[in-house]
Amino acid sequence: MALSLMFLGRLPVPDALAAGTALTISPVPLTVTMPSHPQVLIAIGNSQSMDGDLSGAIMTGSGVLPSALSSLTVPNPSPVNYCAPPSGFLTPASPVEFCVPSGFTPPVQAADASGQAPYTVNQSGTLLDNSASRLNVAKAGISAILNAYMQNTNFALEEYSTSNTSLYDTWVYYMSPSNGGFEFTSTQVAGSRYVANPCYGYLSASSGVNSNCSAMAAWYGSTTLNGDPYMQIGSSSDDASINDVLYASFGSSLALYANAGPSPTNPYSAYSLSQYNNNQVQVGYGSGVPCCNYPTSPTNAGFVPYSPQVMYVRRGFGYYSGVSSGSGNIVVPMQSAGTSPTPSSVSTAISAFTPYLAPETNQLSTSEIKALAVQSPLAGLLTEAKSYLGDLPSSVDSGCSSQKYVILISDGLPTMDLDGKSWPPVGSAAAAGYGMTAAFNSDGSLNFGATNDQALKDAVTAIQNLKEAGINTYVVGLGAGVDPTQNPQAAATLTAMAIAGGTTNYYPATSPTALVQDLDTILNSIQAGTYTTASAAVNSTELSAGNVSYQASFTSNDTPYQDWTGNFYAANVTISVSATGTTTTVSQLWSAQTQLDTAASTSSGWPAPPSRLIATWNPVMAAASGATGSGVPFEWPTTSTPTLSSTQQADLQPTDSLGASRLQYLRGSSAQEQRNGGTFRNRSHLLGDIVDSQPLYVGPPAGPYFTSSYLSFETTWASRPPVLYVGANDGMLHAFDAGTGDERFAFIPNAVFANLINLTQPVYNQSHLFYVDGSPSSADVQFSNGTWHTVLVGGENAGGNSIYALDVTDPAGNTTEAALAANVLWEFTDGDMGLSYSQPQIAPIAVPPSSSASLSYAVFFGNGYNSPNNNAVLYALDPKTGTVIQKINLCAAVSPSPCNTSLPEGLSTVAVANSGGIVDAPITTVYAGDLQGNLWAVDVSNATPANWTARVLFEARDASNNPQPITTPPVVTLNPNYPVSAGLFVMVGTGQLLTNPDLTNTQTQSIYGVWDKPGSTTTYTRANLQAQTLKYVSPNPPTYPQSLLTDSANSVNWSTQVGWYADLPVAGQRVVVNMQLSLGSLLGTLNTPPASLCGGSFSSMFFDINYQNGGQFSLPQLDITNTGSFTSYESFNPVGIGLPTGFGVAPTLLAPSLTRVGATGGGATGTCGGVSCAFGYFPTVPGASSGGSSGSGGEGGDGGSGSGSGSGSGGGSGTTSGPAGVSTPYRYTRIPRASWWQIQ
């Protein structure tokens, strides 16, 4: 309230990487996001009532009164714990401390061990508000949202437009019961209301209080006033329905005073609504002690005291300012972190808001937003919002047409119309007393005809104007005054405003946690408009085993919590081929998402082990072998059971004591989720999103070895239950039973620990991170003691910088977490490791084994991307121990170095091969591409790893000599002209999809096939290759409704050329998913980002080209019409076909049809002319088409109509004809997000 003609306001409150060489890898899958950032204006109504706490009391400046008034700050009893006060305790008028509410962090001085913090902090004479005021809560919520969303959202900040600001002392005021004056007592009576007597013990109190109370003793008697601790009142300005203080300055010595005898006795009968509109309401008192009997005017809550007596007591400080009725003030113009945000750009954008979100001080010169507006002109605030956003360029970061939004944070209702007239808020006693009305339609919208509250009508109209301009408005109500359970009329008003804004409902924030949750939900809703998913669930990776397909998927906006979730499910696939076409039937067998949710459906969440088995890697614990590092159960440590390292514990509880609770949350417990009263993020499902991790199927051993020890190993584990391994962005590698979908166990790499805490944060849903995003591999290996084991290895992609290994020989033996932890072999990282995008491969090597083993093995992988030293590095580790067998800095191994230090560098996934194609022999070569287009060949045939050598086999450059990044593994087989021409043949595709700029990169990418010619040291370029010409053919319905690719069929001259290449015909088209070789076909998926970043989605094409020359086959390969026979359209002989809209992942090859097509062709007697007729060679290489001189004929190669010649393994005299020449058997390839395609 204010003296004389003053009006007091009660308004709506509404990683550091090397610059230039680091990839700014998007934390969100680029396949589902668009870089056009929404533009959000946060409009905060900084009325005076925003200094109030969430229940209503305005406490700014409390507890730092002049020494003459200091007894007003002393509680009785003293000291007292405000978080656990004794029975009957009443807070003093200007308390020093408060109990910090859950979810709020005091901005200046943190809570002490008892949970208390000071209301006000004095820093060199400047007082700072440290309280849980609505303004501080709003500022903290805004800061949290800025930190969570600035990377993908642009923000601006608006407040009321104010002028003529003055600083005042603030006074809480108490009103006597309606039947008389104040009563003082030493005993509280049930049913009556009391506050602490500010004059209690005044005879020995501080001087100012003593002086003022002595004057008041004439009214109340010195014995009573001094001796009774309680004062009975009727109401207080701290009440949520009032939320006010008196703003006045009477000198530092005045502590309190009282007035008696109001005139008029009831302002509602004495004044009209028109007089209220024109600020003509005043209530005076007949007398006052010790001074200061001035008339008062209503606050913007519509309130003016008119009780028989009123007492004012000094509390703190506050501001009073005039306010503009028709405009607002843009405090921070629209800020962006850019199309490709970096930690630096995000920090810079947020820093623009920092000064304005600082806590309020008692200095007029400081720039923070202050609670100072005397009225609540919401219409003016929102009118300015429309003007500002309407004049703002559509986007400041991408040129796209960004969606624009307003978030209105308000602790009250509109009290000033566009003409500057004052109105009591809806639902208040003043509204009823002065005859102000507001009515609402059955749908919740405002009924303008039955409403005379012009401030409300102007505000709703302003919101409607925003909506008509395409700008939705979200409304957040802050504090008890707009709590729907306490003030349903206020709730109806804010609901009508939200309906007008196109957002249906307002968000009541009655706690700091609720405000952050509300803002997070709003930003989730806003961000949902920037995701481009073809369906609720986006298929990501897939695996096939027999007739069962295993599909991973994810959604970025699951229900009911708009969060990131994943699914992994099995489906039985039945394919029928008839004369009328191909029919595919898919029936789901199980869903791992459902299985996990069911397992955790009890009220207490996951029960204790062994019900759920999770292990992790402690990098500092001593292992039984004496090595440093050990697998441990994922449990909070105790003195008797050490598990996590001190660093891991600190990662889970950096500043609090919630580490054990966070661990249980990560294990699957929902007890501390917000929906159950906790502070952790709600989850729609437990299984995290599976984006890039390719599922791995591990069944009974089936390796290519025929030693007695391996055959015994196969026999022992012939009945091993098949298990599926897949990484998810919930921090875990999951092991699912292939038959039931039940989780057998999970593993959490140490590399993701630092970010695990983020999974518990409510704002994580719009601050997505990658965790275990890499794909696992496995192999049967023989340890140095001669025993065989199945070893799984994997990494995290963008989630971390390590490679881990598990012994998965006996998944059923993991009956306890201790047993599981014992099967965690190692986790490796290194100073040259970047993000582990290189999927590890296990292979036998030429290094002599121990006496107990027949072969030595190594785990090969590259250092990935964003390594500290920006090199391309190859590692070879011991599969059992993780010790380094060899590490080669490829950039330093070749002179001059082919690596450009000014560009990002890093080694991608490797491929391993034996130069003779023998799969049970030690490998001889490791191939891998890097970010700069170098295709590396590392000779590992030497028995001494120190003698392994590296060279650049090929430089991938476009026609303008620009490097083409290689981010997928090479495909390796024998030379197409084998055995006439010995050596390996390496195929790679180029392209990158890691950063936001990759979405707009239109560089021509290519597919290459390069012969690694034995004995050659030449680094080849496209000049050494035969060009093929891929052409894009637009759809031509109904003849061919899909887009097509055609190809030339130029022959490779192997005497002068070393392979072939084909440039991709569509701008921006690229190879970013793994290719594969099958029956002479190089198969893969091409993806192209949308032509416009402002809309659309990826387009993708499946391709099937002849690996021998990179061209088309002589006969059609694609039964695109799904008829089971070739039509004239298919005689077009395309090598590629467009897939349904969306990103296409790697194709999955299903079982071939048993029906073979093709006539019998004669085969001359001959030696082995085809690789496929010899045991142990690459099975994907077809038989050659020429016969030899003696021996049984081999099977014909790709014969089409059956005209292929036979060839085979010779051996003495034999038959004079080979088996029938046949066409390639039908294959079925499923590309997730597409149909089922029959490929011939």
Sequence and secondary structure as in RCSB ss.txt:
>XXXX:A:sequence
MALSLMFLGRLPVPDALAAGTALTISPVPLTVTMPSHPQVLIAIGNSQSMDGDLSGAIMTGSGVLPSALSSLTVP
NPSPVNYCAPPSGFLTPASPVEFCVPSGFTPPVQAADASGQAPYTVNQSGTLLDNSASRLNVAKAGISAILNAYM
QNTNFALEEYSTSNTSLYDTWVYYMSPSNGGFEFTSTQVAGSRYVANPCYGYLSASSGVNSNCSAMAAWYGSTTL
NGDPYMQIGSSSDDASINDVLYASFGSSLALYANAGPSPTNPYSAYSLSQYNNNQVQVGYGSGVPCCNYPTSPTN
AGFVPYSPQVMYVRRGFGYYSGVSSGSGNIVVPMQSAGTSPTPSSVSTAISAFTPYLAPETNQLSTSEIKALAVQ
SPLAGLLTEAKSYLGDLPSSVDSGCSSQKYVILISDGLPTMDLDGKSWPPVGSAAAAGYGMTAAFNSDGSLNFGA
TNDQALKDAVTAIQNLKEAGINTYVVGLGAGVDPTQNPQAAATLTAMAIAGGTTNYYPATSPTALVQDLDTILNS
IQAGTYTTASAAVNSTELSAGNVSYQASFTSNDTPYQDWTGNFYAANVTISVSATGTTTTVSQLWSAQTQLDTAA
STSSGWPAPPSRLIATWNPVMAAASGATGSGVPFEWPTTSTPTLSSTQQADLQPTDSLGASRLQYLRGSSAQEQR
NGGTFRNRSHLLGDIVDSQPLYVGPPAGPYFTSSYLSFETTWASRPPVLYVGANDGMLHAFDAGTGDERFAFIPN
AVFANLINLTQPVYNQSHLFYVDGSPSSADVQFSNGTWHTVLVGGENAGGNSIYALDVTDPAGNTTEAALAANVL
WEFTDGDMGLSYSQPQIAPIAVPPSSSASLSYAVFFGNGYNSPNNNAVLYALDPKTGTVIQKINLCAAVSPSPCN
TSLPEGLSTVAVANSGGIVDAPITTVYAGDLQGNLWAVDVSNATPANWTARVLFEARDASNNPQPITTPPVVTLN
PNYPVSAGLFVMVGTGQLLTNPDLTNTQTQSIYGVWDKPGSTTTYTRANLQAQTLKYVSPNPPTYPQSLLTDSAN
SVNWSTQVGWYADLPVAGQRVVVNMQLSLGSLLGTLNTPPASLCGGSFSSMFFDINYQNGGQFSLPQLDITNTGS
FTSYESFNPVGIGLPTGFGVAPTLLAPSLTRVGATGGGATGTCGGVSCAFGYFPTVPGASSGGSSGSGGEGGDGG
SGSGSGSGSGGGSGTTSGPAGVSTPYRYTRIPRASWWQIQ
>XXXX:A:secstr
 EETT             TTTS  B SS TTSB     EEEEEE  BGGGGBBTTS B TTTT   GGGGGGG  
SSSS  TTS  TT    SS SEEE  TT   SSS   TTSEEESEEEETTEEEE S BHHHHHHHHHHHHHHHHT
TT EEEEEEEEEEEEEEEEEEEEEE  TTSS EEESS  TTSEEEE TTTTGGGS HHHHHHHHHHHHHH HHHH
HH  EEEESEETTSTTT   EEE   TT  EEEEEEEESS HHHHS HHHHHTT   BEEEEEESS    EE  T
TS    SSEEEEEEEEEEEEEEEEEEEEEEEEEEE   SS  HHHHHHHHHTTGGGGS  BS TT  S  S BSS
  HHHHHHHHHHHHHHS S SSSSS   EEEEEEESS   B TTS B   TTSHHHHHHT    B TTS B GGG
   HHHHHHHHHHHHHHHTTEEEEEEEESGGG TTT HHHHHHHHHHHHHTTS S EEE SHHHHHHHHHHHHHH
HHHTTB  SSSSEEEEEEEETTEEEEEEEEEEETTTTEEEEEEEEEEEEEEEETTEEEEEEEEEEEHHHHHHHHT
 STT S STTSS EEEEEEEEE TTS EEEEEESS   SSS  S HHHHHHH SSSS HHHHHHHHHT  TTBGG
GTSSB   S SS   SS   EEE S   S  SHHHHHHHHHTTT   EEEEE TTS EEEEETTT  EEEEEE G
GGHHHHGGGGSGGGGGS   SS S  EEEEEE TTS EEEEEEEE BTT S EEEEE S GGG  SHHHHHHTEE
EEE  TT  BB S  EEEEESS   TT S EEEEEEE  BS TT   EEEEE TTT  EEEEEEHHHHSSS    
TTS   EEEEEEE TT  TTS   EEEEEETTSEEEEEE  SSSGGG EEEEEEE B TT  B  B S  EEEE 
TTTTTS SEEEEEE B  SBGGGGG     EEEEEEE TT    B GGGSEEEE EEE  BTTTB S EEE    
   TTT  EEEEE SSTT B  S  EEETTEEEEEEEE  S TTS   EEEEEEEETTTSS  SS  EETT SSS
  TTGGG  SEEE SSS     EEE   S            S   GGGSTTS TTS   S   SSS      S T
TT         SS  SS         EEEE TTS EEEE 
